[in-house]
């Protein structure tokens, strides 16, 4: 066959795709379906650039000094204090700035240094502060807004951030949150911590589970209008074309629809790219400029989508005999074969089987086997579902008129029905497997904290120089605070400079100290030593009455300390108790009168609070009190468990990706449903003309959707549970099923289909008119 003839046949198929009003409608529906998938694929190719852009922005505004050398004060240095806060469940990044000269560096995105009583805020924080619901936050951030932070100074469009002017930060230099810097953007040391193999497995499975449904939808979209296409091909045979030519014409039609889909997909992506700048999903936001697809990956998508469209079309025609007198598919089709459909999931299991039992300590999982095995199992859903639908509906019989109409339609075109729900079935199967895997390994990346949440739920660290007694009284007066535990904490050594031995000192009244240790007796002026801690080897030697020790000693290369002298009084032994943080303390316990004011001034204060969780906004009331007492205070809410950062990042990425895939599922299903209704408009009009009630036809459409989706979700549950069990066995984790979560996944899938079906009812009612029988 000459290339010129191939070109002519393909060109004829392209012309057929856009011939007549019906051709254009069919082409547009195909392009919309393909375009939605292409848009999500382009978004996926943009993820690496988006992550790099966020890291670059975070790097550019880094204000933490990692080196131990403190730069000397000069006209070009800046004092920076981390003063971020939380409002309800919203984290707010905050910095206090005090320039030490006219050449002090400006943060990225800030044009003018804010003065004392002024602040520069991100656009989203400005909107929040102006809302009537942010009264408590405005009390905490009362400074006058003099500008907004530009895009170069933010990692996301919805980020809440501010810079405010400050003074007196030099008194707290290199104590807690205050640092002196000469520039923003000091390189952040890279971590050499290797990735946990189980986390890498999670990451691989997340990508496969999110992307396979996209491919399934694209494959289904290129087959829109398949019945009409086959009738046109039969007409071509009638005028003399051979079977090879008809298939090349069909390939041309598919190529035209897929190329138009690429155009639509690019448009959808550009629209979504702009909308992404206004959206925030699971606390993650981006700027449109972040979403630049990798050129190589975008070119790969542009090449694969048309190629896949042609291959899917030719594969679909393998069982269709196109003859001059019609399409031999309107007769009873031959039964689908099961054996080769079972090969896909079995091959997937065979690829995953060698890695069973490896766990997190037995080396890395083979990424190619993981990706291939998971893909084959999920694609196996798309291969098995048409056979299951055909087998089941062939045995369905008597029922209401609407039931019989639906069953007969499914018996004639079960493949079309299966294609409609293939994507949702694949997505649900993957979601069930991922849920099982996340639930199974969560304990490996979650640790219980030692905090005693029965006695306290918040902790506030106050700076040096804050009067502890007055601060404790302010917290007691805060609405919603039930009990206050207040301590001053410091460190002492045996020499002013470079001590070799040291101990912790905790100061509080007798009632407070009894929370930390069992005291023989106590009155103000007493001192005790906790020498029973295994890790504390110095306190017993330092606790010699009359010996001189020094608070806040200084070390080589560090700033000058206060070096306040303290003569050790007569001390008694005390037995340490598990403290509020769950750990027994060591060192000295001292009542206030046993210390000089100079020693007290070297100490920081810790306040632990028992709060009434039933009081609305009690945590924000505590934060407001701490901000009024000390602008550098660091309030912290205690939690019972903490998760590893990488695990949380993967989990958040899964939620964001799942939200995008669900949106694609809904949109693609709606397009598919509309295309099927359009193909059947004459049949619907004929039934209405013969007196069939619209209610009956509407119920038949619902049955046609419900039967395949029930079968699809059942198959998805079996495959998802199987895949989840295999993945858990690979991580050497016991297999367990959270049935509530599994049912919720199934319910979400069914809910999406039900919503799409309800949205398709108005077009269905418009099509059920006798006027639809008119033709040209």
Residue, then its C-alpha position, 0 to 999 in steps of 0.5 A: x500500500x502506497x503512503x499516498x493512499x494511506x494519507x488519502x484514507x486518513x484524510x477522508x476519515x478526518x473529513x467524516x469527523x467534521x461532516x454535517x451537524x451531527x459530525x461536529x456535535x460528535x467531534x466536539x463531544x469526543x474532544x471535550x472528553x479527551x480534552x478533560x483527560x489531557x488537561x489533567x495529564x498536563x497538570x500532572x506534567x506540571x507538578x515537578x515544576x510546581x514543586x520546584x517553584x515552591x521550593x525556590x520561593x521558600x529558599x528565596x525568602x529563607x531568613x534563618x541563619x544555619x551557620x554558627x557565626x553571628x554577623x556583626x551589626x552593620x548598616x546592612x544587617x537586619x534582625x528577624x524574629x519568627x512570630x507566626x501564629x494560628x487563627x482557628x485552624x489556619x496557620x499564618x507565617x509571620x516575621x518581625x523585622x528591625x533594620x539595623x541600618x539603611x541598607x538592611x535587606x528587604x524580604x522578597x515581595x516587599x517594597x518598603x520596610x514596615x515601621x513599628x506599628x506597621x505591617x505588610x500582609x499577603x492579599x489573602x491575609x488582608x481579606x481575612x483581617x477585613x472580614x467580620x469573623x476575624x475580630x480575635x485575629x485583629x486583636x492579635x495583629x493590631x498593626x496598620x497595614x501599609x502594603x501587600x506582599x507580592x508574589x515573589x514573597x509567597x509560596x502560594x496564592x492563598x498563603x497567610x503571611x505578614x511582616x511587621x516592624x519591631x524594636x528591641x529585638x537585639x535584647x533577644x538576639x539568638x535566643x529562640x526566634x531572633x536572628x541577625x541576617x545580612x541577606x534573605x535566601x541563605x541556602x538551606x542545607x539539603x537533607x541526606x535522610x534516605x526515603x523510606x521504602x514504604x513511603x516510596x511505595x506509597x508515592x508510586x501507588x498514588x501516582x498510578x492510582x490517580x493516572x490510570x483512571x485518566x487513561x481509561x477516560x481518554x480511551x472511552x472518550x475516543x469511542x464516542x459515537x461508535x455506532x454512527x461511525x460503524x454505519x458510515x463505514x458500512x456505507x463505505x463498503x457499499x461503494x466499494x472500499x475494502x476492510x483495510x480502507x475502512x479501518x484507516x478511515x476509522x483511524x482518521x476519524x479517531x485521529x481528528x477527534x483526539x487532535x481536537x481533544x488536545x486543543x480543547x485540553x490545552x484550553x481547559x488546562x490554561x483556564x484551570x491554570x488561571x483558576x488554580x491561582x484562586x483555589x486552595x485544596x487541602x491547604x495547598x495553593x499555587x500561583x498560575x506561573x508554577x503550573x508550567x508543564x515540562x516540555x518533554x512530558x507535554x510532548x509525550x502527552x501530545x504524542x501518546x493521546x492520538x496514538x492511543x486513540x487510533x489503537x483503541x479504535x482499531x482494537x474496538x473494530x476487531x469484533x465488528x464485521x463491517x459489510x456493505x449491507x450493514x454492521x454485523x453487530x446489530x444481531x446478537x453478538x458473540x459471547x466475550x471470552x474470559x480467559x484473556x481478561x483474567x490474564x491481566x490481573x493475574x499478570x499484575x499479581x505475578x509482578x507484585x508477588x516477588x516483593x511480598x514480605x520485603x517490608x520497610x527494612x529489606x531494601x527498596x521495592x522494584x519501582x518497575x514491578x510496582x508500577x506495572x503490577x498495579x497498572x495491570x490489576x487496575x486495567x484488569x477491571x476495564x477488561x473484566x467489567x464488560x464480560x461481567x456486565x454481559x454475563x449478568x444482564x443476559x440472565x436478567x428478565x421479567x420486571x416493570x416496563x422500565x426495567x425491561x427497556x433498560x435490560x434489553x438495551x444493556x443486552x444489546x450494548x453492554x460494552x457501551x454501558x461498561x465503558x461508561x462506568x469503567x473509569x469510576x470502577x478503576x478509581x474506586x478500586x485504586x482508592x480502596x487499595x490506597x486506603x488499606x495501604x495508608x491505614x495499614x502503615x500509618x502506625x509506622x509513621x505516627x508516634x504518640x506524644x508523651x504530653x499529659x493531655x489530662x492536665x494540660x492542652x496548651x503550652x506557651x514559651x515566654x521570652x527572657x524578662x517577662x514577669x512569670x507571676x504576672x503572666x500566669x495571672x493574666x492567663x488565669x483571667x483568660x476566659x476558658x482557662x481552667x488551670x495554669x502551671x508556670x515555671x521558669x527554666x534556665x541552665x547553669x554551669x560550673x564556669x562563666x565560660x566554656x563549662x564542662x558540666x552543667x544542669x537544668x534549673x526549674x523555678x516555681x512555687x511549692x505547689x507548682x514544683x510538686x507537679x514535677x517531683x515528690x518533695x519532702x517539705x517545701x517553703x519559699x527559699x528552698x532548693x532541691x536536686x533531682x539526681x535520680x535521672x539516668x541521663x543527669x550525671x552532673x547535678x549531684x556533683x554540682x549540688x554542693x552548698x556554698x559552691x558558686x555556679x553561673x547561670x547562662x554561661x557562654x561558649x566559644x563562638x557564641x554570644x556573650x551570656x549573662x553569666x549570673x553567679x549563684x551560690x548553691x544553698x542547702x539543697x535536699x533530694x527530691x524524686x522526679x515525677x513524670x511531668x506535664x510533657x511526660x518526661x521526668x526532669x533532672x537538675x535543680x528545683x528552686x523556689x523564687x526566693x532562693x535566686x537573685x533577680x540577675x539569675x531570674x532575668x536569664x531564664x525563659x518561662x514556660x506556661x502550661x494551660x488546662x483549657x475548656x474545649x467547650x468554650x468557642x475560640x478558647x485557643x485564640x483567646x490564649x494566643x491573644x493573651x500571650x501576644x499581649x504579654x510577649x510579642x515573641x511568645x510561642x503558643x503551642x497546642x498539644x496533640x496526642x499523636x504526630x505523623x512523619x512530615x513526608x507521610x503527611x505530604x504524600x497523604x495531602x498530595x493524594x487528597x489533592x489529586x483525588x479531588x482533581x480526578x473526581x472532578x474529571x470523573x464527574x465531567x467525563x461521565x456527564x459528557x458520556x451520558x449526553x453522547x449516549x442520549x444524543x445517539x438514542x434521540x430518535x429511539x426515545x422520540x419513537x417510544x414517546x410517539x407510541x405512548x410510552x410515559x416519560x416517567x417510564x423512560x426516565x426510570x429506564x435510563x436510571x436502571x441502565x446506569x444503576x445496573x452497570x455501576x452496581x456491577x462495576x463497584x462490586x468488581x472494584x471492591x474485589x480488585x481493590x481489596x485484593x490489591x490492598x492486601x497484596x500491598x500490605x503483604x509487601x510492606x510486611x504489615x498485617x492485613x486488616x480492612x476498615x469496612x467503614x472506609x471501604x463503604x465510604x469509597x464505594x458511596x463516593x463513587x456511586x454518589x458521583x454517578x448518581x449526581x451525573x445521572x440526575x444532571x442528565x435528566x433535563x436533556x433527556x426530557x428535552x429529547x423525549x419529544x415526537x419532533x425528534x423523529x424528523x430527519x433529512 
